[in-house]
Amino acid sequence: MSGKASDNRVNSGQAKMPIAVLGAGCAALSLAARSNAFSSHQFTIIDPETHASDDHIWGFWAMPWLDHVTSVTRKTWHNWRIISPDLMLDLSSKTHPYCALNRHDWLTHCRQRAKDAGVTIVHSLDHLNPKQILDSRPPKSPPGALLQHFLGYEITSNHDVFSPDTAILMDFRCDQSRGVHFIYFLPFTQRRALVESTLFSTSLVSEDFYDKAIKHYLANHLGCTDYTIRRRERGVIPMARLQQRDPDLIGIGANGGAIRPSSGYAFSFIQKQIDEMSNNAKPGKPLQVKSPHSRFELMMDQIFLRVIRSQPTLAPVIFTSLARHLNGDEFACFLSGKSSMKIWLKVVFAMPTWPFLFSLLPHKTKKYREKQNTRDQNLGQNK
Ligand SMILES: Cc1cc2nc3c(=O)[nH]c(=O)nc-3n(C[C@H](O)[C@H](O)[C@H](O)COP(=O)(O)OP(=O)(O)OC[C@H]3O[C@@H](n4cnc5c(N)ncnc54)[C@H](O)[C@@H]3O)c2cc1C
């Protein structure tokens, strides 16, 4: 047992259980920052500092389990928009605004809180004798998985060109030749914004592809040509059920199933997972880590991903239809894994029927698929 851990005792006088957490990213530091909620467990973070991550934005909707994040949030939008070539849909919510948080701000905040709570961060497991090891290192992506990949620029414009009240979560008015493609646009002020070109596809594209899409979008849809790139962010998030990095260690965060396969969102789910861990923590027992997604959600995500994979051209129809059938609160709750049966029913009825039914069939002939493609696209557009 580490010296540090043995110095810490629960009220009963029993030593706290020493737990090592591999990695010092979102999940590990969010957990360490909340170690006061684990009165009988003592965390040590193991970070060799060999895999530093660049700064990026975490986007999520404000939810009751994220109240502790509010003080660090960079900006919130009560209005957000989804745009396809034919439709523009605006949603709003007073209680569940869309929030943006800088990775580095959050990790710095968590490191400070963890330090104040007596958590140590060391380079290796040497000389430690933890009773449990939690692994937050990135999981394995199954070969051939659908990927969400993106390049984004945080820019400052020399003119007041942006409307900072509305975040654009998906704008499909861009080149769809390489997979599902949309622009994600977060205006921080009239002059500062994050603009990202995001694709869902099984293979990555060259940097030039995203770059052209961003520049074209800024010039043609936002009238912005005079700007400076302040920061870049790149990412590849697998949209699939992921294998734990090491089957012998308990995973947390992305490695503990926190990434929602259908959206790539994970920040909110990581905080949920930690809540659940603290609620179930028992003195003298190892911590239990559960997926923050229900089996039902994962099953529905699989169906959705099958449809998107086989018919990527339906994506703008699906997402705009979702925004048309749900109000802002419902939309935020749905994407945050807080859906009631009513929301699920609305979601199911918002989907183009045939592609979803068809995706449930085990055998599909090419001819039948082609026939359904044309028919379902028409049906989807008429919903
Ligand atoms: C660019 C980007 C943008 C994203 N945007 C959003 C978003 O807007 N909203 C959202 O909800 N989710 C988003 N995600 C998805 C998800 O929230 C993040 O991936 C999140 O960081 C996952 O947290 P984690 O702790 O599981 O992994 P990480 O934060 O990646 O932490 C993993 C840790 O493991 C360490 N590590 C890696 N390899 C080793 C090794 N071999 N040995 C030891 N340590 C190692 C790393 O240094 C890191 O500290 C984004 C992901 C990326 C990459």
The ligand as an ORCA input file, in Angstrom:
! r2SCAN-3c Opt
* xyz 0 1
  C     -10.839     16.242    -29.932
  C     -11.973     15.610    -29.167
  C     -13.146     16.325    -28.973
  C     -14.203     15.766    -28.254
  N     -15.321     16.505    -28.064
  C     -16.302     16.027    -27.295
  C     -17.448     16.814    -26.997
  O     -17.607     17.932    -27.512
  N     -18.376     16.312    -26.151
  C     -18.244     15.080    -25.589
  O     -19.105     14.688    -24.802
  N     -17.204     14.289    -25.893
  C     -16.227     14.717    -26.724
  N     -15.143     13.937    -26.988
  C     -15.156     12.517    -26.534
  C     -14.727     12.329    -25.054
  O     -15.393     13.227    -24.224
  C     -13.268     12.479    -24.829
  O     -12.588     11.544    -25.606
  C     -12.878     12.312    -23.355
  O     -11.619     12.894    -23.208
  C     -12.835     10.877    -22.879
  O     -12.330     10.878    -21.568
  P     -11.383      9.706    -21.020
  O     -10.922     10.067    -19.677
  O     -12.037      8.421    -21.220
  O     -10.147      9.730    -22.036
  P      -9.020     10.833    -22.137
  O      -9.513     12.151    -21.681
  O      -8.493     10.738    -23.529
  O      -7.929     10.337    -21.127
  C      -7.142      9.193    -21.390
  C      -5.847      9.365    -20.618
  O      -5.024      8.224    -20.842
  C      -3.700      8.666    -21.030
  N      -2.996      7.661    -21.809
  C      -3.152      7.345    -23.109
  N      -2.345      6.333    -23.433
  C      -1.673      6.012    -22.308
  C      -0.676      5.053    -22.009
  N      -0.238      4.218    -22.938
  N      -0.213      4.997    -20.742
  C      -0.689      5.812    -19.789
  N      -1.622      6.761    -20.020
  C      -2.092      6.839    -21.266
  C      -3.840     10.001    -21.763
  O      -2.703     10.792    -21.563
  C      -5.045     10.595    -21.048
  O      -4.612     11.276    -19.920
  C     -14.092     14.447    -27.722
  C     -12.923     13.722    -27.960
  C     -11.894     14.292    -28.678
  C     -10.640     13.464    -28.920
*
